[in-house]
């Protein structure tokens, strides 16, 4: 007898995506019901001591010391 494995949740979390800007844009666009999200600007933040990416969805994102994305502001 064979068993089919079905993934119950198709959810992907922000911290699970690849540490590239392309992966971030793709993830945010999917989460935004397919409406494209793009990078408006980026800058080095002395507050976070890392580069922040300001996105068109109104949030800024950065990578932690392990290369995981998070919402910075």
C-alpha positions, 0 to 999 in steps of 0.5 A: 500500500502506498502513501501520499504525503501532503504538505499541510501548510504551504506557508513560507516564513520570511526567515526561511527564504534565501539571503538574496534581494531577489528571493526577498522580492519574490517572497514579498510579491507572493505575500502581497497577492502577486502585486510586485514589491520592489526595492525603493532604496537601501542604506547602511543603518548605524542603528542596526549596524547593517544594510537596510532595504526599503521596500515598496510595501512600506517596510524595511528589511535587513539580514541578521548575523546568520543571513536571515531576513527580518523586518527592521523598521 
